[in-house]
């Protein structure tokens, strides 16, 4: 699996080097930093879920039950 992730990263970095508009340092910076976009998406969605769990207690209870059930199921495999 790590080989596949490395291949995707390398392909994205190569595309970033040639497809972006800017100077050489801009191209290198964008090519190296492109995985931060999906990571930022994951953190944003996680933060919104936590905020929704606090703002809407019924959603928070449901979320706690689902996470507890998933933890219990994975623990008992």
N, C-alpha and C positions, 0 to 999 in steps of 0.2 A: 504494500500500500504506500509506503514512503517513497518508493521509486516513482509511482504514479503522481504523487503530490509534487515531487521534485521536477518531474517532466512538465507538469502544468505550470509550475512557477517559472521554469526556464523559458517555455514557449511564451508566456505572458511578458517576461522581461525582454525577450528578443523583439516581440511585437511592440512593446513600449519604447524600445530604442529607435525603431524605424517609423512608427506610426504617429508619434507625438510631434507637435510643432514647438520648436524652441531651440535653445542653444544646447551644446553637448552636455553641460552640467544639468540642465533641466531634464533632458532625456534620460540621463543616467539616474537621477534622483527619482523620477517617476517610474522607471523600470524596476528599480529596487524596492520601491514603496507600494507597488500596486496591490499586494495582498492586504494592505491595511483597510481597504474599502469594505470587503466582506466582513472583516473582523469588527469594524465599526458598526456595521449593520447588526451583527449578532449582539453586541453590547447595547445598542440602542433598543432593540426588541426586548432584550432581557430587562432593561430598565423600565420600559413601558409596561411589561407584565408585572413587575414588582409594584410600580405606581398604581396600576389597576387593582392589584390585590389589596393595597392599602385604601384606595378610594372607594372600592366596592367590596364590602366585607363578604357578601355571599360568593363573589368570584374568588376571593381569597380563601374561603373555606373549601370551595370546590377544588381550587388549585392545590391546597394542602392535602386534601384527600387523594387526589390523583398522583401527586408526587410521593406521598406516603405509600400508596399502593404499588407504584412502580418500584420504589426502593425495596419494599417487602418482597415483591416478585423477583427482582434481580438478586436479592440476598439469598433467596431460597432455591436458586437454580442448582 
